[in-house]
Amino acid sequence: MSVSKILVTGANGFIGKALVSRLLADRQYAVIGATRDKTPANAQCQFERLDLTDPDVLPSLRDVQVIVHAAARVHVMNDVAVDALAEYRKANVEGTLRLAKLAAASGVKRFIFISSIKVNGERTGPGRPFRADDTPAPVDAYGISKREAEDGLMKVSRDTGIEIVIIRPPLVYGPGVKANFLNMMRWLSRGVPLPLGGLNNRRSLVALDNLVDLVITCIAHPAAANQIFLVSDGEDLSTTQLLLRMAEALKVRVYLLPLPETALRLAASLLGKKAMADRLCASLQVDIEKTCSLLGWSPPVSVDEALELVANRPS
C-alpha cells in the first residue's frame, strides 16, 4: 500500500510523541499530529485538533492515507470518577468510532488502533500466555472500553471497507516513562532496600522503540489489514529479574530482600496495597508468534538496550 500522509492522534503523548519523531526521521511521510488543545511537541509536523469527547472538534483528513490512533483516556489507578466506565466510553469508544467513521468517509485506507493487553485480561497462568485470538476477558473499565472500541472498529471495517489494525501492548517503557516503572528506577537509584528478591512470576513488557517499530511495520504491510497483534520485547522477566536488570542499566548496587510472595502479599494487604502487590507478583505473558510470523517482524531492541535508554534519558 502506497502511503504518503499519516495522521497520529495523541501526538504529545508517550507513544504518539515517539512515533511522530520516528516517522519524521524516516523522511518517507508527511506527518500530521492531532492533539486536544496544544500544538504537537515536534514542530516539524502539521497540526490538527482532536477532542475525543467533543463531536465538534475533529481533524481534517484530506489526503490522509493512514491514521494511527494513540489518543485515549488512559488507565488511571484508583479512578475517582462516579461512573468510570462511562467516562472511558466517551473517549475510548464513542470518540474512537466517531473518528473511524469520519476516516472511512474521507477515504482513509487504514486505521491503526493502539489498544491494550487489558482486553485479554489481567493475568496469565503458568505456560498460558495471552494470544491474539483468545476470547477477550477485560476486567476493569479501561480494558472494557478498549474491547468495545475494537468491536466497533471491526464493524466499521465490515460496513465501509476501511482496513483496521489493532495492536495490544502490555506495559510500555522507555525514555519519559512515568508511574510505577519510574518509581522502581528511582528506588533503585537511591539504594532503597526492596522486599522483591523472591518473585518467580513472568511478565511481558514492550520497549517504546519496539512498539513504534511495529506500528511503522503495520502502516503499509499488506498482511496487517484487519488483524489483531500482540507485542512485547520477546523476553519475559520476573519482577526480581527486571529490578536486577534495571540496577545494571543504572550502574547501581541493588538491595533485594527475598521475602516470600505470601508474606509480601499479606504485608501489602495490611497496608492497603493489595492492588500493587498483584501487579508486582502476578504473571502477564503474551505470545507474539503471530505478530512475528505474519509480518516478518522481530523486536529490534533488546530489554537491556531499552533499559539503558531509560537509565540515560529518564525524561
N, C-alpha and C positions, 0 to 999 in steps of 0.2 A: 504494500500500500504506500503510495506516494504521500508524504506529509511535508507541509511547509510551515503551517501556523498551528501553534499549540496554546491552549488556554489552561493555566494552572490555577485552581482555586486554593484559597488558604495560602497565598504566596508569601505571607510573612510568618507562617507557622514553621515548626521544627522541620517537618518533612518538605513542605512547599518551598521554603527558602533554599534548602539544599538542592532540590530538584531544579528550580529556576536557574541557579548558578551553574549546575552541570549542563543543562540544556544550552545556555548561552555560551558556555565554554566549548561545546561541541560545534558551534557555528553552523549547524545544519538547519536550524529552525528560527522562525520569528516567534517570540515568546510573549504572551500576554499574561500578566499577573493580576488575578482577581482577588480583592480583599474587601472587607466590610466597610472600613471607614478611613483607611490610610493608604497612601501610595506604597507600592512594594519597596522593600528594603533595597532591592537591586535596581538601581536607576536605569539600567540598560534595557529593561523590558518595558513594553507598553502597559497601560493600567486600565482596568475596568473595575467598577464597583459591583459587589455581590453581597447581599444580606440574605442568608438562608431563611430568615424568619419574616422577611418583608417581600411580598409578591411584586412590589413596585420597584425593587432595586435588583435588577438583573443585568448581566453584561451583554454587550453587543457581541454576536457570534459570527459576524460577517467574515467569510473566507476561513473560518476555523475548521480544521480537519479533525483534531483530536482534543478532547477535554480530559485533563487529569484532575479528578475531584478529591482534593485532600482536605478541604474545609469541612468542619464538623463541630457539633457541640461535643467536646471531648469528655472522656470518662473522668468523673470527679469523685474522689473518695469522700464519704460522709456528706453526700449531696443533701442540702437543706431545702431544696425545692419541695413545695407542698405535694405536687404531683410530678415526680422526677421523670417518669415515662412520657408524660405529655410534653414536657419541655424538650426532651430528646427527640420526640417525634416531630416537633415543629421544624427543627433544623435538619436532623439527620434523615428523616423520611420525607416529610412534605417538601422541604426546601430542595432536597436532592432530586426528587421526582419532578418538581417544577422545572429545575434546570435541565434535566434529561429530556423532558418533553420539548422544551424550547430548543435544545440541541438537535433533536430529531427533525423538528420543523424547519430548522435553519440549515439543514444539510450536513451537519457534523457526522463524520463517518464512524468514530469510535469514542466511547465514554469509558474511561478507566476509573474505577471506584476504589479508593483506599478504605477498606472495611476493617475488620478486626478479628483476631482469632477468638475473641469472646463470642462470636457467632457459633463456634463449635462447642464452647463450654469453658469451664474454669480450671479444670484439672484433668490429668490423664492417669490411667493406671499403669503398672509395670508392663513394659513391652507393648503398649497400646497407644501409640502416638495418634494425634488427630490427623485425618486425611481430608483432602478437598471434597471427596464425595460422601463424607459422613453426614448422617442426618443432623441438622443443626440442633443445638441444645443450649441456647443462651440462658443465662441465669439472671443477670441484672438488667436494669433499664437501658443502659448503654448498649449492651450486646443485643437485646431485643430490638432496639431501634435500628441497629445496623443490619440485622437479619431481615427486618421488614423492608428496609431500603433495598437490599439485594433482591428480594422477591419482586418488589415493584419495578426495579430496573429491568429484570428479565421479562416482565410483562410488557414494558415499554419497547423492548427489543423485538418481542414477538409481534407487537402491533405495528411497529414502524420500520423495522429492519436495521435500526442503528445497532452497531456492534457494542456489546458490553464486555468489559474485562473486570473481574473482581479479584482483588489482592487482599488476603487476610494476614497481616503481620502480627507476630507476638510483640513483646516489649521491644521497642526500638531505642537504640542508644547511639550516641555519637557526640561530637563537639556541640555544646549547648544543651545537653540533656539535663532534665530537671528531676524533681520528685525523689523517689526512693533511691534510684541509681546514683544520683548526685550525692545524696546523703551518705550512702555507703562509702563513696570515694572520699568524702570529707572526713568520715570517722577514721578511715584507714590513714589518711594524711596526718591526722592529729595523734595517731598512735593509741586510739581508744580500744581497749580490750573488748572483744565481741564474743558472745556465747554461741558462736555459729560454726564451731570447728568439728561438729559430729554429724553433719547432714549428708544424706545419701540420695537426695532427690535428684531429678533431672529436669532441666528447663531449657527450652529453645529460646534464643534471643536472635535479633537481627540488627546488624550494624546499619547505621543510616546509609552509608555508601553502598551496601549490598541491596538495600531496599530500593534506593534510587536507580541503581543499575538494572534491577528487574523491571521497574516501571518503564525505563527507557527501552528495554527489550520489548516490552508489551506495546509500545507506541505503534510499531509498524509490523510486528511479526504476524504473518497470516494465521498461524496456529493459535494465537491468543484469543481470537474472536469468540465471544460468548462462553468463556471458560472462567473457572474459579481456581485461583492459585494460592497455595500456602508458601511462606517464605521464611527462611532462617539462615543462620551462618553455616549450617551443616555440621555443627558440633554442639552437642548438648552438655551442659555443665550442672553440677550440683551447686547449691548456694555457697558451700565451702570452697569448691574449686574456683568459682567465679571470684570470690574475695581474694584468694591466693593469686590469681592471675591479675586482678586489679592492683594488688600490692606490688607485684613485679613490674607492672607498667609504671606505677608511681615511684618505683625505686625506694620503697619504704619497708621497714620491718613490720610484720603483721603479728597481732596477738589474738589468736582464735582459741577460745576455750571450748573443749569438746563436750559441751553439755548435751545429754541425750535429748532426742526430739520430744519425747514425752514430757520431760522436765521443762523444756523450753516452752512447749505449748501450755503447760499448766501455769508457768510464771506469767506468760503473756495474757492468759485469761484472767488471772488475778489482777493484772494491771490494766485490764480493759483493752488489750491489744490483740485480741483473738484474730481479727482480720489480717493484721500484719504478720502474725505467726503463720497463718495459712499461706500467705504469699511467699514467705521465706522457706517453708518446709514442704509445700506441695510440689508435685511434678506437673509440668505442662510441656509436652513434647509435640513437635509437628513433623510430619513426613513430607519432604519436598521432592520426592521421586518424580511425581507427575510434572512439577514445575521444571525440573532439570531435563527430563526426557523429552517432553513435548516441545520445549522452547530451545533445547540445546544450551541451557544456561547453567552456570555454576557460580557460587558466591565468589567474587573476585578478591575480597578482603578477608583475611583470617581474623579470628577472635583477638589474637594477640596484637595484630596490626591495628585493629579497630580500637582496642583499649589504649594503645599507645597514643592514638589521635586524641582520645578523650583526655588522657593524662596531660598531654602537651597543650591542648586547646580546650580547657574545660568550659569556656563560654564563648 
